[in-house]
Amino acid sequence: MVDRAIAPDDETLAGHREAIDALDREILTRLNERARHAQAIGTLKAGSAAYRPEREAQVLRGLHAINPGPLSNDAVTSVFRAVMSACRALEQTLRVAYLGPMGTFSHAAVGKHFGARVEAVPYPAFDDIFRAVEGGQADFAVVPVENSTEGAVGRTLDLMVATDLTICGEINLRVNQNLLSNAPNLASITRVYSHGQSLAQCVRWLAQHLPAVPRIAVASNAEAARLAASETHAAAIAGENAGVIYGLATLAPHIEDEPNNTTRFWVLARQQPKASGHDVTSLVMACPNRAGAVYRLLEPLARHGVSMSRFESRPARTGRWEYLFFVDLVGHRDDPPVKAALAELAEIAPLLKLLGSYPAALD
């Protein structure tokens, strides 16, 4: 007999909540079991790296393969990144350098890849980030390498030529630009601050909605938000996190000109990941300034069936009209086709530097 004081819908709701409570208790038990295994592995590794990018990538891809839903694979990745971060922190709290201050897209990329249980350390310039990891003040660095709208980040590529750090991971971060301000409306805005690349990513929107307002390029989007927070009629173009950190309201969301605007980041360290099964190999090479030289460099890749996913030229800074070529290959340096092609390239390229082999981004 149904108690008339409780409607059938309420009984159903209570049943679901009881089931969720029971599942939460079971999840908590399983999470702590997982954490104990992670601690045991840390003891067995005897001080070796707590972060194993190829292992984490394999775990996440395996979960994607068996995910029945309704959670999306992106949601599953977010949940398990948080779990991995908490378990990893039981072994070691990682220090990760990024282009600061807090609230930049680089800061968001650190959180997306490493989770919350790391010490994210902001630095004011790319050179400082590289020096921090090279000198041991940080364990890893997260640096932007290219944007789908504005192209390569030149300073990152220049520094990769000289550093002894290697790429051990990559992050693709969807970039949503927002107009942030404490001003009451668009009509009261007298200046807009942002990083130069972000201003370039919003050119059409700015031309349509704030055509006469000066645009001022600053060192980072977070710095733009800080400046906008200190001025009554200023605005910043930045991500949502910057608005939260600096107490700014969103006057206009998603103002980027390209709807799929994405920035790719590299994770840098002194470790070389093993093959994960879905990898990228990045390298930089030079070629003589004569006819057919680039073809000669690419021919071994074609002959061994190695695909390129990126080919970028950049001035070598060693002589007039000399260029370096930054190349991403599909596969790991230890994969037989890639290994054979690299061996041939080493014989014919005046300069060949392997920047790293690492798990491809999941998204």
LUMGUSE-527383 format. One record per residue (C-alpha): residue in one letter; x, y, z. Coordinates in nm, 4 decimals, always signed. Last residue first. Example, Ala and Ser with C-alpha at 12.3 -4.5 7.8 and 13.67 -1.06 7.14 Angstrom:
BEGIN
[r s, [+1.3670, -0.1060, +0.7140]]
[r a, [+1.2300, -0.4500, +0.7800]]
//
This chain:
BEGIN
[r d, [+4.1002, +1.5521, -2.8392]]
[r l, [+4.3094, +1.2766, -2.6817]]
[r a, [+4.6362, +1.4551, -2.7535]]
[r a, [+4.8987, +1.2331, -2.9171]]
[r p, [+5.1314, +1.0528, -2.6786]]
[r y, [+5.4967, +1.1622, -2.7032]]
[r s, [+5.8102, +1.1418, -2.9166]]
[r g, [+6.0402, +1.4383, -2.8649]]
[r l, [+6.2341, +1.7298, -3.0136]]
[r l, [+6.4554, +1.5186, -3.2371]]
[r k, [+6.7185, +1.7449, -3.3835]]
[r l, [+6.8414, +1.7141, -3.7408]]
[r l, [+7.0832, +1.9646, -3.8894]]
[r p, [+7.2796, +1.9327, -4.2139]]
[r a, [+7.0197, +1.6710, -4.3171]]
[r i, [+7.1406, +1.3792, -4.5329]]
[r e, [+7.2640, +1.1126, -4.2911]]
[r a, [+7.0306, +1.1982, -4.0033]]
[r l, [+6.7366, +1.1822, -4.2442]]
[r e, [+6.8195, +0.8198, -4.3231]]
[r a, [+6.8173, +0.7205, -3.9558]]
[r l, [+6.4970, +0.9182, -3.9006]]
[r a, [+6.3216, +0.7237, -4.1783]]
[r a, [+6.4261, +0.3884, -4.0309]]
[r k, [+6.3112, +0.4813, -3.6802]]
[r v, [+5.9786, +0.6132, -3.8086]]
[r p, [+5.9103, +0.2918, -4.0017]]
[r p, [+6.0270, +0.0683, -3.7091]]
[r d, [+5.8306, +0.2484, -3.4333]]
[r d, [+6.0937, +0.3578, -3.1783]]
[r r, [+6.0633, +0.7293, -3.2653]]
[r h, [+5.6881, +0.7044, -3.2093]]
[r g, [+5.4219, +0.7526, -3.4763]]
[r v, [+5.2639, +1.0223, -3.6924]]
[r l, [+5.5337, +1.2778, -3.7714]]
[r d, [+5.5414, +1.6438, -3.6733]]
[r v, [+5.7912, +1.8640, -3.8588]]
[r f, [+5.9608, +2.1949, -3.7824]]
[r f, [+6.1703, +2.3102, -4.0778]]
[r l, [+6.4575, +2.5528, -4.0284]]
[r y, [+6.5304, +2.8198, -4.2847]]
[r e, [+6.8185, +3.0036, -4.4483]]
[r w, [+6.7348, +3.3138, -4.6536]]
[r r, [+7.0176, +3.5203, -4.4980]]
[r g, [+7.2245, +3.3365, -4.2406]]
[r t, [+7.2158, +3.1761, -3.8978]]
[r r, [+6.8805, +3.3109, -3.7783]]
[r a, [+6.7187, +2.9861, -3.9017]]
[r p, [+6.4068, +3.1568, -4.0358]]
[r r, [+6.1012, +2.9358, -3.9746]]
[r s, [+5.9275, +2.6700, -4.1819]]
[r e, [+5.6383, +2.4568, -4.0550]]
[r f, [+5.5364, +2.1057, -4.1602]]
[r r, [+5.2652, +1.9350, -3.9536]]
[r s, [+5.0792, +1.6012, -3.9542]]
[r m, [+5.3404, +1.4119, -4.1534]]
[r s, [+5.2840, +1.0480, -4.2408]]
[r v, [+5.5568, +0.7808, -4.2381]]
[r g, [+5.5228, +0.5226, -4.5147]]
[r h, [+5.8943, +0.4347, -4.5293]]
[r r, [+5.9354, +0.5756, -4.8816]]
[r a, [+5.7315, +0.8862, -4.8026]]
[r l, [+5.9395, +0.9718, -4.4971]]
[r p, [+6.2654, +0.9024, -4.6803]]
[r e, [+6.1556, +1.1438, -4.9611]]
[r l, [+6.0850, +1.4401, -4.7349]]
[r l, [+6.4455, +1.5468, -4.6867]]
[r r, [+6.5351, +1.5015, -5.0523]]
[r y, [+6.2289, +1.7030, -5.1549]]
[r v, [+6.3442, +1.9885, -4.9313]]
[r a, [+6.6819, +1.9977, -5.1094]]
[r g, [+6.5395, +1.9862, -5.4625]]
[r a, [+6.6974, +2.3120, -5.5723]]
[r r, [+6.9549, +2.4553, -5.3346]]
[r n, [+6.9653, +2.6250, -4.9951]]
[r p, [+7.0921, +2.3252, -4.7990]]
[r c, [+6.8457, +2.1683, -4.5543]]
[r a, [+6.7636, +2.2172, -4.1914]]
[r m, [+6.5777, +1.9995, -3.9467]]
[r v, [+6.3478, +2.0222, -3.6473]]
[r l, [+6.1690, +1.7246, -3.4978]]
[r s, [+5.8388, +1.6196, -3.3441]]
[r t, [+5.7262, +1.2579, -3.3096]]
[r v, [+5.3579, +1.2008, -3.2369]]
[r d, [+5.2067, +0.8951, -3.0716]]
[r h, [+4.9035, +0.6688, -3.0545]]
[r g, [+5.0325, +0.3268, -2.9402]]
[r s, [+5.1778, +0.4580, -2.6140]]
[r a, [+5.5456, +0.4365, -2.7106]]
[r k, [+5.7870, +0.5179, -2.4301]]
[r p, [+5.8092, +0.8681, -2.2929]]
[r q, [+6.1387, +1.0595, -2.2947]]
[r q, [+6.2042, +1.2528, -1.9758]]
[r r, [+6.3766, +1.5870, -1.9256]]
[r a, [+6.0575, +1.7914, -1.9366]]
[r l, [+5.8288, +1.9796, -2.1735]]
[r v, [+5.4507, +1.9583, -2.2206]]
[r w, [+5.3588, +2.1128, -2.5551]]
[r f, [+5.0474, +2.3233, -2.6116]]
[r r, [+4.8012, +2.3446, -2.9006]]
[r t, [+4.5576, +2.6335, -2.9107]]
[r t, [+4.2098, +2.5917, -3.0551]]
[r n, [+3.9611, +2.8282, -3.2246]]
[r n, [+3.6790, +2.6082, -3.3517]]
[r p, [+3.4217, +2.8882, -3.3798]]
[r e, [+3.6619, +3.1230, -3.5641]]
[r d, [+3.6090, +3.4963, -3.5054]]
[r e, [+3.6459, +3.4732, -3.1272]]
[r i, [+3.3732, +3.6636, -2.9380]]
[r h, [+3.2639, +3.3700, -2.7247]]
[r p, [+3.0930, +3.5653, -2.4448]]
[r a, [+3.0074, +3.9367, -2.4386]]
[r l, [+2.9888, +4.1602, -2.1302]]
[r t, [+3.1287, +3.8914, -1.9010]]
[r a, [+3.1718, +4.0369, -1.5535]]
[r l, [+3.5126, +4.0904, -1.3977]]
[r g, [+3.6290, +3.9854, -1.0522]]
[r y, [+3.9983, +3.9335, -1.1281]]
[r i, [+4.0116, +3.5573, -1.0671]]
[r v, [+3.6626, +3.4876, -1.2037]]
[r g, [+3.7179, +3.6926, -1.5188]]
[r a, [+4.0559, +3.5304, -1.5762]]
[r n, [+3.8947, +3.1893, -1.5454]]
[r e, [+3.6387, +3.2786, -1.8151]]
[r g, [+3.9074, +3.3355, -2.0775]]
[r a, [+4.0373, +3.6706, -2.1950]]
[r i, [+3.9622, +3.9855, -2.3923]]
[r a, [+3.9817, +4.2695, -2.1458]]
[r a, [+3.7686, +4.5782, -2.0955]]
[r a, [+3.8335, +4.9315, -1.9712]]
[r h, [+3.5806, +5.1901, -1.8527]]
[r t, [+3.6298, +5.1840, -1.4762]]
[r e, [+3.9956, +5.0827, -1.4622]]
[r s, [+4.1667, +4.8478, -1.2149]]
[r a, [+3.9759, +4.5354, -1.3222]]
[r a, [+4.0663, +4.6049, -1.6848]]
[r l, [+4.4357, +4.6051, -1.5951]]
[r r, [+4.4118, +4.2721, -1.4160]]
[r a, [+4.2103, +4.1239, -1.7026]]
[r a, [+4.4729, +4.2338, -1.9547]]
[r e, [+4.7440, +4.0834, -1.7355]]
[r a, [+4.5448, +3.7585, -1.7462]]
[r n, [+4.5249, +3.7816, -2.1237]]
[r s, [+4.9036, +3.8048, -2.1423]]
[r a, [+5.1923, +4.0430, -2.2153]]
[r v, [+4.9802, +4.3367, -2.3306]]
[r a, [+4.8337, +4.4557, -2.6623]]
[r i, [+4.6119, +4.7647, -2.6460]]
[r r, [+4.3092, +4.7965, -2.8718]]
[r p, [+4.1681, +5.1480, -2.8984]]
[r v, [+3.7858, +5.1720, -2.9330]]
[r a, [+3.6574, +5.3082, -3.2646]]
[r p, [+3.5225, +4.9833, -3.4117]]
[r l, [+3.3824, +4.8347, -3.0899]]
[r h, [+3.0972, +4.6063, -3.2074]]
[r q, [+3.1673, +4.5267, -3.5732]]
[r a, [+3.5418, +4.5820, -3.5907]]
[r l, [+3.5865, +4.4112, -3.2537]]
[r w, [+3.3942, +4.1052, -3.3705]]
[r r, [+3.5913, +4.0874, -3.6949]]
[r v, [+3.9314, +4.1200, -3.5259]]
[r c, [+3.8686, +3.8677, -3.2468]]
[r q, [+4.1531, +3.6188, -3.3052]]
[r a, [+4.3951, +3.9040, -3.3751]]
[r l, [+4.3209, +4.0583, -3.0353]]
[r s, [+4.3829, +3.7173, -2.8805]]
[r q, [+4.7191, +3.6898, -3.0562]]
[r g, [+4.8269, +4.0339, -2.9361]]
[r h, [+4.7432, +3.9598, -2.5742]]
[r s, [+4.4517, +4.1642, -2.4495]]
[r y, [+4.3375, +4.5097, -2.3407]]
[r v, [+4.0362, +4.6983, -2.4778]]
[r r, [+3.9875, +5.0720, -2.4358]]
[r t, [+3.7032, +5.3242, -2.3870]]
[r i, [+3.4130, +5.0880, -2.3047]]
[r s, [+3.0945, +5.2771, -2.2045]]
[r a, [+2.8945, +5.1784, -2.5119]]
[r l, [+2.9646, +4.8094, -2.4523]]
[r n, [+2.7702, +4.8062, -2.1248]]
[r p, [+2.7876, +4.8538, -1.7461]]
[r a, [+3.1698, +4.8652, -1.7204]]
[r n, [+3.3258, +4.6119, -1.4838]]
[r s, [+3.4754, +4.4322, -1.7813]]
[r l, [+3.5334, +4.1039, -1.9634]]
[r l, [+3.4936, +4.0456, -2.3369]]
[r n, [+3.5265, +3.6695, -2.3808]]
[r q, [+3.7520, +3.4517, -2.5935]]
[r n, [+3.6833, +3.0788, -2.5970]]
[r v, [+3.9955, +2.8773, -2.6726]]
[r r, [+3.9532, +2.4998, -2.7028]]
[r l, [+4.2740, +2.3572, -2.5567]]
[r n, [+4.4667, +2.0835, -2.7334]]
[r i, [+4.7372, +1.9477, -2.5048]]
[r e, [+5.0611, +1.7718, -2.5964]]
[r g, [+5.3004, +1.5439, -2.4106]]
[r c, [+5.6636, +1.4518, -2.3448]]
[r i, [+5.8417, +1.7157, -2.5531]]
[r t, [+6.2125, +1.7212, -2.4730]]
[r l, [+6.4343, +1.9626, -2.2819]]
[r d, [+6.7945, +2.0060, -2.3997]]
[r t, [+6.7149, +2.3555, -2.5226]]
[r a, [+6.8612, +2.5267, -2.8306]]
[r v, [+6.6157, +2.4517, -3.1117]]
[r m, [+6.3185, +2.4403, -2.8731]]
[r l, [+6.3775, +2.8061, -2.7818]]
[r d, [+6.3104, +2.9243, -3.1372]]
[r l, [+5.9952, +2.7127, -3.1657]]
[r t, [+5.8519, +2.8520, -2.8414]]
[r r, [+5.9376, +3.2071, -2.9463]]
[r g, [+5.7602, +3.1673, -3.2795]]
[r v, [+5.4166, +3.0629, -3.1579]]
[r a, [+5.2854, +2.9087, -3.4789]]
[r g, [+4.9543, +2.9878, -3.6488]]
[r e, [+4.7000, +3.2632, -3.5799]]
[r t, [+4.3705, +3.0780, -3.6207]]
[r s, [+4.4472, +2.7163, -3.5249]]
[r n, [+4.6947, +2.8347, -3.2634]]
[r e, [+5.0444, +2.6955, -3.2308]]
[r v, [+5.3175, +2.6056, -2.9818]]
[r p, [+5.1841, +2.7141, -2.6436]]
[r v, [+5.4063, +2.6179, -2.3476]]
[r v, [+5.3486, +2.3851, -2.0512]]
[r a, [+5.6653, +2.3223, -1.8523]]
[r f, [+5.7540, +2.0314, -1.6291]]
[r d, [+5.9511, +1.9522, -1.3139]]
[r a, [+6.0149, +2.3113, -1.2060]]
[r q, [+6.3095, +2.4812, -1.0312]]
[r g, [+6.5407, +2.2186, -1.1810]]
[r g, [+6.7591, +2.4539, -1.3861]]
[r e, [+6.6371, +2.3371, -1.7269]]
[r v, [+6.2797, +2.3394, -1.5978]]
[r a, [+6.2966, +2.6981, -1.4722]]
[r r, [+6.5131, +2.8099, -1.7639]]
[r f, [+6.2459, +2.7078, -2.0146]]
[r i, [+5.9743, +2.8969, -1.8282]]
[r d, [+6.1942, +3.2056, -1.7892]]
[r d, [+6.2619, +3.2156, -2.1652]]
[r f, [+5.8870, +3.1971, -2.2338]]
[r a, [+5.8191, +3.5047, -2.0212]]
[r p, [+5.6448, +3.6144, -1.6989]]
[r y, [+5.6484, +3.2832, -1.5107]]
[r p, [+5.3541, +3.1222, -1.3300]]
[r v, [+5.4014, +2.8091, -1.1113]]
[r a, [+5.1278, +2.5432, -1.1075]]
[r e, [+5.1838, +2.3192, -0.8067]]
[r v, [+5.0011, +1.9987, -0.8915]]
[r r, [+4.6872, +1.8315, -0.7583]]
[r a, [+4.4379, +2.0185, -0.9769]]
[r g, [+4.4604, +1.8067, -1.2895]]
[r f, [+4.7718, +1.7544, -1.5026]]
[r h, [+4.6361, +1.8006, -1.8551]]
[r k, [+4.3324, +2.0260, -1.8169]]
[r g, [+4.4775, +2.2142, -1.5220]]
[r v, [+4.8016, +2.2953, -1.7023]]
[r a, [+4.6047, +2.3989, -2.0126]]
[r a, [+4.3987, +2.6439, -1.8033]]
[r h, [+4.7179, +2.8123, -1.6829]]
[r s, [+4.8386, +2.8362, -2.0438]]
[r f, [+4.5027, +2.9968, -2.1266]]
[r t, [+4.5940, +3.2659, -1.8764]]
[r g, [+4.4131, +3.3026, -1.5425]]
[r m, [+4.7095, +3.3144, -1.3091]]
[r p, [+4.9970, +3.5251, -1.4409]]
[r g, [+5.1508, +3.3608, -1.6201]]
[r l, [+5.3167, +3.1566, -1.8913]]
[r y, [+5.3521, +2.8101, -1.7381]]
[r a, [+5.5815, +2.6108, -1.5091]]
[r v, [+5.4590, +2.2842, -1.3559]]
[r r, [+5.5824, +2.1706, -1.0141]]
[r l, [+5.4719, +1.8134, -0.9462]]
[r t, [+5.3659, +1.7031, -0.5999]]
[r q, [+5.5079, +1.3524, -0.5698]]
[r e, [+5.3954, +0.9986, -0.4851]]
[r l, [+5.0585, +1.0729, -0.3211]]
[r a, [+5.0242, +1.3558, -0.5744]]
[r r, [+5.0027, +1.0979, -0.8522]]
[r c, [+4.6877, +0.9534, -0.6937]]
[r a, [+4.5169, +1.2941, -0.6812]]
[r s, [+4.6210, +1.3807, -1.0372]]
[r m, [+4.5145, +1.0403, -1.1673]]
[r v, [+4.1686, +1.0821, -1.0128]]
[r a, [+4.1333, +1.4334, -1.1556]]
[r r, [+4.2429, +1.3140, -1.5007]]
[r f, [+3.9917, +1.0329, -1.4536]]
[r v, [+3.6985, +1.2688, -1.4151]]
[r s, [+3.8015, +1.5000, -1.6991]]
[r t, [+3.8676, +1.2085, -1.9361]]
[r v, [+3.5298, +1.0527, -1.8595]]
[r a, [+3.3615, +1.3855, -1.9349]]
[r d, [+3.5435, +1.4134, -2.2670]]
[r n, [+3.4500, +1.0522, -2.3459]]
[r s, [+3.0865, +1.1466, -2.2986]]
[r l, [+2.8924, +1.0179, -1.9966]]
[r p, [+2.5733, +0.8357, -2.1044]]
[r g, [+2.7720, +0.6311, -2.1838]]
[r p, [+2.9012, +0.2802, -2.2694]]
[r n, [+3.2728, +0.3691, -2.2268]]
[r i, [+3.4788, +0.0637, -2.3250]]
[r a, [+3.7081, +0.2238, -2.5842]]
[r h, [+3.7193, +0.5573, -2.4037]]
[r l, [+3.8442, +0.3820, -2.0904]]
[r g, [+4.1269, +0.2227, -2.2872]]
[r r, [+4.2175, +0.5582, -2.4377]]
[r l, [+4.2376, +0.7059, -2.0870]]
[r v, [+4.4553, +0.4269, -1.9502]]
[r q, [+4.6878, +0.4323, -2.2509]]
[r a, [+4.7304, +0.8095, -2.2243]]
[r e, [+4.8127, +0.7817, -1.8536]]
[r r, [+5.0750, +0.5138, -1.9248]]
[r e, [+5.2346, +0.7128, -2.2092]]
[r p, [+5.2502, +1.0278, -1.9971]]
[r r, [+5.4229, +0.8636, -1.6988]]
[r y, [+5.4187, +1.1191, -1.4184]]
[r a, [+5.5633, +0.9919, -1.0907]]
[r a, [+5.9139, +0.9815, -1.2389]]
[r s, [+6.1556, +0.7446, -1.0634]]
[r g, [+6.1996, +0.7616, -0.6866]]
[r a, [+6.1998, +0.3944, -0.5997]]
[r k, [+5.9640, +0.2675, -0.8704]]
[r l, [+5.8466, -0.0007, -0.6255]]
[r t, [+5.7452, +0.2632, -0.3706]]
[r g, [+5.5531, +0.4616, -0.6321]]
[r i, [+5.3806, +0.1428, -0.7461]]
[r a, [+5.2681, +0.0782, -0.3884]]
[r q, [+5.1325, +0.4326, -0.3599]]
[r a, [+4.9401, +0.3902, -0.6846]]
[r h, [+4.7979, +0.0612, -0.5557]]
[r r, [+4.6859, +0.2399, -0.2386]]
[r a, [+4.5266, +0.5146, -0.4471]]
[r r, [+4.3299, +0.2610, -0.6494]]
[r e, [+4.1936, +0.1064, -0.3312]]
[r n, [+4.1065, +0.4568, -0.2121]]
[r l, [+3.9172, +0.5204, -0.5334]]
[r r, [+3.7388, +0.1848, -0.5031]]
[r t, [+3.6091, +0.2649, -0.1549]]
[r l, [+3.4988, +0.6117, -0.2619]]
[r i, [+3.3235, +0.4669, -0.5683]]
[r e, [+3.1388, +0.2178, -0.3450]]
[r r, [+3.0231, +0.4936, -0.1110]]
[r d, [+2.9157, +0.7025, -0.4097]]
[r l, [+2.7285, +0.4031, -0.5521]]
[r a, [+2.5318, +0.3638, -0.2292]]
[r d, [+2.4463, +0.7336, -0.2224]]
[r i, [+2.3440, +0.7214, -0.5896]]
[r a, [+2.1131, +0.4249, -0.5233]]
[r e, [+1.9547, +0.6060, -0.2285]]
[r r, [+1.9038, +0.9095, -0.4498]]
[r h, [+1.7398, +0.7016, -0.7196]]
[r g, [+1.5031, +0.5445, -0.4692]]
[r a, [+1.4149, +0.8831, -0.3184]]
[r l, [+1.3217, +1.0130, -0.6630]]
[r t, [+1.0974, +0.7138, -0.7256]]
[r e, [+0.9265, +0.7614, -0.3890]]
[r d, [+0.8830, +1.1322, -0.4637]]
[r d, [+0.7263, +1.0520, -0.7997]]
[r p, [+0.4829, +0.8118, -0.6286]]
[r a, [+0.3676, +1.0940, -0.3996]]
[r i, [+0.4474, +1.0556, -0.0312]]
[r a, [+0.1725, +1.1391, +0.2197]]
[r r, [-0.0542, +0.8883, +0.0388]]
[r d, [+0.1627, +0.6032, +0.1696]]
[r v, [+0.1430, +0.3389, -0.1019]]
[r m, [+0.0000, +0.0000, +0.0000]]
//
